[in-house]
Amino acid sequence: MKVLEKFVNEFKQNQKEEQHFELGFLGDVKRVANALLDEKFLPSQELRTALNKQIRRVEYPIEIAIVGQFSSGKSTFLNALLSKDILPTGITPVTSKVTYINFGERYEMKVTYVSGKSVFLPITEMESYLDQRKSTIKDIKYLTLYAPLDLLRSISLVDTPGLNSQSQSDTETTNRVLQHVGGIIWLSLIDNAGKHSEAITLEEYMKSFKEKTICLLNQKDKYSPEQIAQTKAYVEEKFSHYFTQVTPISAKLALEGRAHRKEKLLEKEKQNFLELLEQFIRRNGENKDNYLNLFNEHQKNIVEVNSKDYSLEDEKLKASNINEVLKFIKEDILPSAKEKKKLAIIYTLQNMIAALIEQYESIIEVYNQLLLILENTEEASHTAFKDLVDTSTSDLSNIEEDYNEIIEDLSYLLYGHIQKKEQALYVEKEGFMHKGLYEKKSYSHPTIDKEKLDKELLAKESPLNHRLLVHVDNMKLIESQIESGNKQLFKKLYSSVKKWQMSYMLIKKKRDIASGMEFSHLRLFAAQIDENIMKQYKEELYKTRNSISLQFEKHNSKFKYELIVAFRTSLNTLENKIENSVLLHQKEPTKFPIYFPKKDEISMLVKEVFDANHDASLKHDIQIKLHHLKDTNRRIYKDNMDYIGKRQNVIRDKISALTAIAKIT
């Protein structure tokens, strides 16, 4: 079955594949990793590291853990598999750190410290780095042993501290190892097999690993075939839910048989010869005559190895039953573990993609909360603007009543300064008999003291000035209420946006593999929220405030002038009317009466003149400006919604790309 084959085909159709990868599962995983590390995702170093780990995991041999109780012979068994007495053995439980045994071109050891530092050392120093009694052991994280064995090309052996270690942390370490390895070799001494302490340990730690676990009953060389068969049958029955297979072995015989086999002795001789040759060349140069004796000795040793009788080693090897273990590893553990590893890697990749999607969705949700604030504020401002327009319109309409009262006051002032003036004129007597004779007649006509009226009109303490001051105060109050209403709308939005900003200005990713750059961009956006979102609202608010303030200022300065113009125009009109009526009266007293202005006539005249010259656009202009502010804020709101929506769409596109990868992974 070709894993991720669908992904390879579909991904090629939708993406430009700039890199070429090998065929097979490794190539498929590399393609997925390459897709996830696309620049558009702004991938983190942690994601890169995690993906590289999965690639190495594909290439890495199947891990098989060796675990058992104290003194069960784990180190001897591992030495048997290695065909060399490498790992320390003894009464004291020495394996206090996990030791990985991997393929290498030479025998050597790597010590990896908790700090991350690692050093390579000769394997002869291994015992000092495994002994629990050493004070420096706490600084070591794990050990890695490298050996040039073909067996280690396909598997990696993991020597664990054990599950009944004197240290709880060692037990926890072993338990973690068991969760992830492809196979488990449980080692138990035949005479301890099935005991209560072992049963407790198995129940606590091993009940989930049956399919990948073989139980080895060690030291079969010490017991009769009947005893071995009886113990094997007992363990198979009692612990059937922990082990797939139970095999009696002798680690001791296996080590003796494998370490002294012809192939191993030849390999050892070859290695020794090469080491001596290298040393000899360093000391004596490359003169062939100088190392001829060394070569002859090497040939002699090879002849000796080839001529030796290995029947005893073969018998030991057969009696050890070690080949049954190797067969189980090859036929049972490896095929299953490889498939499980593939599935585990796919599952890990899918989880990584899900984690990336989750973090992107969290960014979208952060933007959603800002959008919700803008939406709620926009709805509230729509109602608030309507109320503000209605209130200001009503208040300005009420101000018009002030106009009428001030005009009425002006009319009273003018009317109060009209006085009667007595005058006489000579008119011809009526009748034929009196023709040519004149008589004196008295009459009265209205007169207005303009100088006195002007002084009173313009005096600081005049009722008119008092009225004007009250009017200006009322206008300022309306202006202040309009400004306050607009500010309240802005403050409500600003306060909500600031709360959002404080919540997310320091937001960090919750998953290590998530993109740090994406969250950095989000933090920057939140930090610059005034520039990104609030700036236009603020500018438009100040612009409208200044415009409305200027409108009121112009009105207040013009209003007094309009009143004075109305007053003086009315006064002149009355004077002309009175003067004309007097002239006509003087010519024909009986026909043309003298005009005496009435109070209502004066009021009507002043109002007509005022209305003709008064700029009555204030209310309309304020309404227009408020509507303009509302419409502009609506446009700003839509622009901001689009702006945030575009940022979200960029994230959604990334989610879609990740979802597409996840579906075909």
C-alpha positions in Angstrom: 0.0 0.0 0.0 1.4 3.4 -1.0 0.7 5.7 1.9 -0.2 9.3 0.9 -0.3 8.4 -2.8 -3.5 10.5 -3.1 -1.7 13.5 -1.6 1.2 13.2 -4.0 -1.1 13.3 -7.1 -3.5 16.0 -5.9 -0.8 18.2 -4.5 1.1 18.1 -7.8 -2.0 19.3 -9.6 -2.5 22.3 -7.4 1.0 23.4 -6.5 4.3 24.0 -8.3 6.5 21.3 -7.2 9.9 22.9 -7.1 11.6 20.0 -5.3 11.8 16.4 -6.3 11.5 13.7 -3.6 12.3 10.0 -3.6 9.5 7.5 -4.2 7.9 5.7 -1.2 6.8 6.7 2.2 9.8 8.8 3.0 9.3 10.9 -0.1 5.6 11.3 0.7 6.4 12.5 4.2 9.0 15.0 2.8 6.4 16.3 0.4 4.0 16.9 3.2 6.7 18.6 5.3 7.6 20.7 2.3 4.0 21.8 1.8 3.7 22.7 5.5 6.9 24.7 5.4 5.6 26.8 2.5 6.6 30.5 3.1 2.9 31.5 3.0 2.4 29.7 6.4 5.3 31.7 8.0 6.5 28.4 9.5 8.1 28.4 12.9 11.5 26.8 13.7 9.6 24.5 16.1 7.4 23.2 13.2 10.5 22.7 11.0 12.2 20.8 13.9 9.0 18.7 14.4 8.7 17.8 10.7 12.4 16.9 10.5 11.9 14.7 13.4 9.1 12.8 11.5 11.4 12.5 8.5 14.1 11.1 10.7 11.5 8.9 12.3 10.8 7.3 8.9 14.4 6.6 8.3 15.1 5.6 11.9 15.1 1.8 12.6 12.3 0.3 14.6 13.0 0.7 18.3 12.8 -2.4 20.4 12.9 -1.9 24.2 14.6 -4.4 26.5 12.9 -4.3 29.9 12.7 -6.5 32.9 13.1 -6.6 36.7 16.4 -6.2 38.5 19.1 -8.9 37.7 17.0 -10.5 34.9 20.1 -10.5 32.6 19.2 -7.6 30.3 22.8 -6.4 29.8 24.0 -10.0 29.1 21.2 -10.5 26.6 22.1 -7.3 24.8 25.7 -8.2 24.7 24.6 -11.5 23.1 22.7 -9.6 20.4 25.8 -7.4 19.9 28.1 -10.5 19.9 30.4 -8.6 22.2 30.8 -8.0 25.9 30.1 -4.3 25.9 27.3 -3.4 28.4 28.4 -3.7 32.1 26.8 -6.5 34.1 26.8 -7.1 37.8 24.8 -7.4 41.1 24.2 -3.7 41.4 21.5 -2.3 39.0 23.8 -0.2 36.9 21.6 0.8 33.9 20.2 4.1 35.3 19.9 5.9 32.0 18.2 4.9 28.8 20.8 3.6 26.4 20.1 3.5 22.6 22.0 1.0 20.6 22.2 2.0 17.0 24.1 1.2 13.8 27.5 2.9 13.4 30.6 2.4 11.3 32.6 1.8 14.5 32.1 0.9 18.2 31.7 4.2 20.1 29.5 5.8 22.6 27.8 9.2 22.7 26.8 10.8 26.0 23.9 13.3 25.7 23.6 15.6 28.7 20.5 17.4 30.1 22.0 20.7 28.9 21.9 19.5 25.3 25.6 19.0 25.0 26.9 15.7 23.7 30.3 14.0 23.6 31.7 10.9 21.8 33.7 8.5 24.0 35.3 5.0 23.7 32.9 2.2 24.7 35.3 1.2 27.4 34.1 4.1 29.5 30.4 3.1 29.3 30.2 1.5 32.8 31.2 4.8 34.5 28.3 6.6 32.8 25.7 4.0 33.7 26.5 3.4 37.4 23.7 4.7 39.6 26.2 5.3 42.3 28.0 8.0 40.4 27.1 11.6 41.5 27.4 12.9 37.9 24.7 10.5 36.6 22.0 13.1 37.2 23.5 15.4 34.5 23.1 12.7 31.8 20.0 12.6 29.7 20.7 9.4 27.7 23.5 7.3 26.1 23.8 6.1 22.6 26.0 3.1 21.7 27.0 2.7 18.1 28.1 -0.7 16.7 28.8 -2.0 13.1 26.2 -4.8 13.2 23.8 -5.6 10.3 21.1 -6.3 12.8 21.1 -2.6 13.8 20.4 -1.4 10.3 16.8 -2.4 10.7 16.3 -2.1 14.5 17.5 0.1 17.4 17.8 -1.6 20.8 16.7 0.5 23.8 18.2 -0.6 27.1 15.9 0.8 29.9 16.5 1.3 33.6 13.6 -1.1 34.3 10.2 -0.9 35.9 11.1 -1.9 39.4 14.1 0.4 39.6 15.1 2.0 42.9 14.4 5.4 41.4 10.8 6.3 40.6 12.0 8.7 37.8 13.8 5.7 36.1 10.5 3.7 36.2 8.6 6.7 34.7 11.3 7.0 32.0 11.0 3.3 31.1 7.2 3.6 31.0 7.5 6.6 28.6 9.8 4.5 26.3 7.4 1.6 26.2 4.7 3.9 24.8 6.6 4.7 21.7 8.8 1.7 20.8 7.8 -0.7 18.0 8.5 -3.8 20.1 9.2 -4.9 23.6 11.4 -7.8 24.9 10.4 -8.6 28.5 13.2 -10.4 30.2 12.6 -12.5 33.3 14.6 -15.2 35.1 13.0 -18.6 34.9 13.0 -19.0 38.7 11.3 -15.6 39.1 8.8 -15.9 36.3 5.2 -15.6 37.4 6.0 -14.3 40.9 3.7 -11.8 42.6 6.1 -8.8 42.3 6.4 -9.5 38.5 2.6 -9.9 38.2 2.0 -6.5 39.8 4.6 -4.8 37.6 3.1 -6.4 34.4 -0.5 -5.3 35.4 0.6 -1.8 36.1 2.7 -1.1 33.1 2.4 -3.8 30.4 -1.3 -4.6 29.9 -1.5 -2.4 26.7 1.5 -3.8 24.8 0.7 -7.5 24.2 0.8 -7.3 20.4 4.4 -6.0 20.4 5.8 -7.9 23.4 7.7 -11.2 23.7 8.7 -12.7 27.0 12.1 -14.3 27.4 12.7 -16.7 30.2 16.4 -16.3 30.8 19.0 -18.8 32.2 17.5 -21.9 30.6 20.9 -23.5 30.8 20.4 -23.9 34.6 17.3 -26.0 34.4 16.1 -29.3 32.9 13.9 -29.4 29.8 11.0 -30.5 32.0 11.4 -27.5 34.4 11.7 -25.2 31.4 8.6 -26.5 29.7 6.6 -26.4 33.0 7.6 -22.7 33.6 6.9 -21.8 30.0 3.4 -23.3 30.1 2.7 -21.6 33.4 3.8 -18.1 32.1 1.9 -18.6 28.8 -1.3 -19.4 30.7 -1.0 -16.8 33.5 0.3 -13.9 31.5 -1.3 -14.6 28.1 -2.8 -11.1 28.0 0.7 -9.5 28.3 2.8 -11.5 25.8 2.4 -12.6 22.2 5.1 -15.2 22.7 7.0 -16.8 25.5 10.5 -18.1 24.7 13.1 -19.7 27.1 16.6 -18.5 26.4 20.1 -18.5 27.8 21.7 -15.1 27.3 25.0 -16.5 28.7 25.2 -19.3 26.0 24.0 -16.9 23.3 26.8 -14.5 24.2 29.4 -17.2 24.3 28.2 -18.7 21.0 27.8 -15.4 19.0 30.9 -13.7 20.4 33.2 -16.6 19.3 31.7 -17.5 16.0 33.9 -17.5 12.9 32.3 -14.4 11.4 32.8 -12.4 14.6 36.4 -13.5 15.1 37.2 -12.7 11.5 35.6 -9.3 11.9 37.5 -8.7 15.1 40.8 -9.7 13.5 40.2 -7.4 10.6 39.3 -4.5 12.9 42.4 -5.2 15.1 44.6 -5.3 12.0 43.3 -2.0 10.7 43.8 -0.3 14.0 47.4 -1.6 14.3 48.1 -0.7 10.7 46.9 2.8 11.2 49.1 3.2 14.3 52.1 1.6 12.5 51.8 3.9 9.5 51.7 6.9 11.9 54.9 5.8 13.5 56.9 4.3 10.6 55.6 6.0 7.4 54.3 4.2 4.3 57.3 1.9 3.6 55.8 -1.5 2.7 58.8 -3.4 4.1 58.1 -1.9 7.5 54.6 -3.4 7.9 55.1 -6.7 6.0 55.6 -8.5 9.3 52.3 -7.0 10.5 50.5 -8.2 7.5 51.9 -11.7 7.7 50.8 -11.9 11.3 47.3 -10.9 10.3 47.2 -13.6 7.6 48.4 -16.1 10.1 45.6 -15.1 12.5 43.0 -15.4 9.7 44.2 -18.9 8.8 43.9 -19.8 12.5 40.4 -18.5 12.8 39.3 -20.3 9.6 40.8 -23.6 10.7 39.2 -23.6 14.2 36.4 -26.0 15.1 33.2 -24.0 15.8 30.9 -26.9 16.6 30.9 -26.1 20.3 29.9 -22.4 19.6 27.2 -23.7 17.3 25.8 -26.0 20.0 25.8 -23.1 22.5 24.1 -20.9 20.0 21.4 -23.5 19.3 20.9 -24.3 23.0 20.6 -20.6 23.8 17.4 -20.3 21.6 18.6 -16.8 20.6 17.6 -17.4 17.0 13.9 -17.8 18.1 14.2 -14.2 19.4 15.7 -12.9 16.2 13.0 -14.7 14.2 10.3 -13.1 16.3 11.8 -9.7 15.8 12.1 -10.2 12.0 8.7 -11.9 11.4 6.4 -10.5 14.1 7.7 -7.2 15.4 9.2 -5.6 12.4 6.3 -5.9 9.9 3.7 -4.8 12.4 5.9 -2.1 13.9 6.7 -0.6 10.4 3.1 -0.3 9.6 2.2 1.1 12.9 5.1 3.6 12.6 3.7 4.7 9.3 0.2 5.1 10.8 1.7 6.9 13.8 3.7 9.3 11.6 0.5 10.0 9.5 -1.4 10.5 12.7 1.3 12.9 14.1 1.3 14.9 10.8 -2.5 15.1 10.9 -2.4 16.3 14.5 0.3 18.9 13.6 -1.9 20.2 10.8 -4.9 20.2 13.2 -2.9 22.2 15.7 -1.9 24.7 13.0 -5.5 25.0 11.9 -6.6 25.5 15.5 -4.1 28.3 16.0 -5.2 30.0 12.7 -8.8 29.7 13.8 -8.0 31.3 17.1 -6.6 34.3 15.2 -9.8 34.5 13.2 -11.7 34.4 16.4 -9.7 37.3 17.7 -10.6 39.3 14.6 -14.2 38.2 15.0 -14.3 39.8 18.5 -13.2 43.1 17.0 -15.7 42.8 14.2 -18.4 42.2 16.8 -17.4 45.3 18.7 -17.6 47.3 15.4 -21.0 45.8 14.6 -22.5 46.4 18.0 -21.1 50.0 18.1 -22.4 50.7 14.6 -25.9 49.5 15.5 -25.9 51.6 18.7 -24.5 54.6 16.9 -27.3 54.4 14.3 -29.9 54.9 17.0 -27.7 57.4 18.9 -27.2 59.5 15.8 -30.9 59.6 15.1 -31.6 60.7 18.7 -28.8 63.3 18.5 -30.2 64.7 15.2 -33.8 64.8 16.7 -32.6 66.4 19.9 -30.5 69.0 18.2 -33.3 69.8 15.7 -35.8 70.2 18.6 -33.4 72.4 20.6 -32.6 74.6 17.6 -36.4 74.8 16.9 -36.8 76.0 20.4 -34.1 78.6 19.9 -36.4 80.1 17.2 -38.7 81.0 19.9 -35.9 83.0 21.4 -35.8 84.9 18.1 -39.5 85.9 18.5 -39.0 86.9 22.1 -36.0 89.1 21.2 -37.9 90.6 18.3 -40.7 91.3 20.6 -38.4 93.0 23.1 -37.0 95.1 20.2 -40.5 96.0 19.2 -41.3 97.1 22.8 -38.1 99.1 22.9 -39.0 100.9 19.7 -42.6 101.4 20.6 -41.6 102.7 24.0 -39.5 105.4 22.5 -42.3 106.8 20.3 -43.4 110.1 21.7 -46.1 112.7 20.6 -45.0 116.1 19.4 -47.4 119.0 19.3 -47.3 121.3 16.2 -49.5 123.9 14.6 -50.3 124.8 11.1 -52.4 127.5 9.3 -55.2 126.3 7.1 -57.7 128.3 5.0 -61.1 128.6 6.7 -63.9 126.8 5.1 -66.9 128.6 3.4 -67.3 131.2 0.8 -67.3 134.0 3.3 -64.0 133.1 4.8 -62.1 132.6 1.6 -58.6 133.9 1.9 -58.7 133.7 5.7 -56.5 131.3 7.6 -56.8 129.9 11.0 -54.2 128.2 13.3 -54.8 124.5 14.0 -52.8 122.3 16.4 -51.9 118.7 15.7 -49.7 116.0 17.2 -47.4 113.5 15.4 -45.2 110.7 16.6 -41.4 111.2 17.0 -38.6 108.9 17.9 -35.4 110.0 19.7 -32.9 107.9 17.6 -29.9 109.0 19.6 -31.4 107.9 22.9 -32.7 104.7 21.4 -29.3 103.8 20.0 -27.6 104.4 23.3 -30.1 102.2 25.1 -30.0 99.6 22.4 -26.2 99.2 22.5 -25.8 99.7 26.2 -24.1 96.7 28.0 -26.9 96.6 30.6 -29.6 96.8 28.1 -32.3 94.1 28.1 -31.4 93.3 24.5 -27.8 92.5 25.4 -28.9 90.4 28.3 -31.2 88.6 25.9 -28.4 88.1 23.4 -26.1 86.7 26.1 -28.7 84.2 27.2 -29.3 83.3 23.5 -25.5 82.7 23.0 -25.3 80.6 26.1 -28.3 78.5 24.9 -26.6 78.1 21.5 -23.3 77.0 23.3 -25.3 74.6 25.3 -26.8 73.0 22.2 -23.3 73.0 20.6 -21.9 71.3 23.7 -24.6 68.7 23.7 -24.0 67.9 20.1 -20.3 67.6 20.7 -20.8 65.5 23.9 -23.2 63.2 22.0 -20.6 62.7 19.2 -17.8 62.1 21.8 -19.9 59.6 23.7 -20.3 57.5 20.5 -16.6 57.7 19.9 -15.7 56.9 23.5 -17.9 53.9 23.6 -16.2 52.5 20.5 -12.8 53.6 21.7 -13.3 52.0 25.1 -14.4 48.6 23.6 -11.6 48.6 21.1 -9.1 49.4 23.8 -10.3 46.5 25.9 -9.9 44.3 22.9 -6.4 45.7 22.4 -5.3 45.1 26.0 -6.5 41.5 25.7 -4.5 40.7 22.6 -1.6 43.1 22.4 0.5 40.4 24.2 -1.1 37.3 22.7 1.2 34.4 22.2 0.8 31.1 20.4 -0.4 28.2 22.5 1.3 25.5 20.4 5.0 25.4 19.9 4.7 24.5 16.2 2.4 27.3 15.4 3.7 30.3 13.5 5.3 32.8 15.8 5.3 35.4 13.0 1.5 35.1 12.5 1.0 36.0 16.2 3.6 38.7 15.9 1.6 40.2 13.1 -1.5 40.0 15.2 0.2 41.6 18.2 1.5 44.4 15.9 -2.0 44.9 14.5 -3.5 45.2 18.1 -0.7 47.5 19.2 -1.4 49.8 16.2 -5.2 49.7 16.6 -5.4 53.5 16.8 -3.7 53.8 13.4 -5.5 50.8 11.9 -9.1 51.4 13.1 -9.6 54.4 15.3 -7.7 57.1 13.4 -10.4 57.8 10.7 -13.2 57.9 13.4 -11.2 60.4 15.4 -10.3 62.6 12.4 -13.9 62.7 11.2 -15.1 63.5 14.8 -12.7 66.4 15.1 -13.5 67.6 11.6 -17.2 67.6 12.3 -16.8 69.2 15.7 -14.7 72.1 14.2 -17.2 72.5 11.4 -20.2 72.6 13.8 -18.4 74.9 16.2 -17.6 77.3 13.3 -21.2 77.2 12.2 -22.4 78.2 15.7 -19.7 80.9 16.0 -20.8 82.4 12.6 -24.4 82.3 13.7 -23.7 84.0 17.1 -21.7 86.7 15.5 -24.2 87.3 12.7 -27.3 87.1 14.9 -26.7 90.4 16.8 -25.8 92.1 13.5 -29.1 90.8 11.9 -31.1 92.1 14.9 -29.5 95.6 14.8 -30.0 95.7 11.0 -33.7 94.7 11.5 -34.1 97.2 14.3 -32.6 100.2 12.4 -34.3 99.3 9.2 -37.6 99.1 10.9 -36.9 102.4 12.7 -36.0 104.1 9.4 -39.1 102.6 7.8 -41.3 104.0 10.6 -39.7 107.4 10.5 -40.3 107.6 6.7 -43.8 106.5 7.1 -44.4 109.0 9.9 -42.7 111.8 7.9 -44.7 111.1 4.8 -48.0 111.0 6.7 -47.1 114.4 8.3 -46.4 116.0 5.0 -49.6 114.7 3.5 -51.5 115.8 6.6 -50.0 119.3 6.4 -51.3 119.6 2.8 -54.7 118.1 3.4 -55.4 117.6 7.1 -58.9 116.4 6.6 -57.9 113.9 4.0 -54.7 112.4 5.3 -54.4 111.6 9.0 -51.0 111.4 10.7 -49.7 107.8 11.0 -49.2 106.6 14.6 -47.5 103.1 14.7 -49.2 100.5 16.7 -47.3 97.9 18.8 -48.4 94.9 16.6 -47.5 96.8 13.5 -44.0 97.4 14.9 -43.5 93.8 15.9 -44.6 92.6 12.4 -42.3 95.1 10.7 -39.3 94.1 12.8 -40.0 90.4 12.2 -40.4 90.9 8.5 -37.2 92.8 8.2 -35.3 90.3 10.5 -36.7 87.3 8.5 -35.7 88.9 5.2 -32.1 89.3 6.4 -31.7 86.4 8.8 -29.6 83.3 7.8 -32.0 80.5 8.9 -29.7 77.7 7.6 -28.2 76.8 11.0 -30.6 74.0 11.9 -30.4 72.6 8.4 -26.6 72.9 8.2 -26.2 71.1 11.6 -28.5 68.3 10.5 -26.5 67.9 7.3 -23.2 67.8 9.2 -24.5 65.3 11.7 -25.9 63.1 8.8 -22.6 63.5 7.1 -20.8 62.3 10.2 -23.1 59.4 10.5 -22.7 58.5 6.8 -18.9 58.9 7.0 -18.7 56.7 10.1 -20.8 54.1 8.3 -18.3 54.2 5.4 -15.4 54.0 7.8 -17.2 51.1 9.6 -17.6 49.3 6.2 -13.9 50.0 5.3 -12.8 48.6 8.6 -15.0 45.6 8.3 -13.6 45.0 4.8 -10.0 45.5 6.0 -10.4 43.1 8.9 -12.3 40.7 6.6 -9.3 40.7 4.2 -6.9 39.9 7.0 -9.3 37.0 8.0 -9.5 35.8 4.4 -5.7 35.5 4.2 -5.9 33.3 7.3 -8.9 31.4 5.9 -6.9 30.7 2.7 -4.2 29.2 4.8 -6.7 27.1 6.7 -8.1 25.9 3.4 -4.6 24.9 2.2 -3.9 23.1 5.5 -7.4 21.4 5.3 -6.6 20.2 1.8 -3.3 18.7 3.0 -5.0 17.1 6.0 -7.7 15.5 3.9 -5.2 13.8 1.7 -2.6 12.9 4.3 
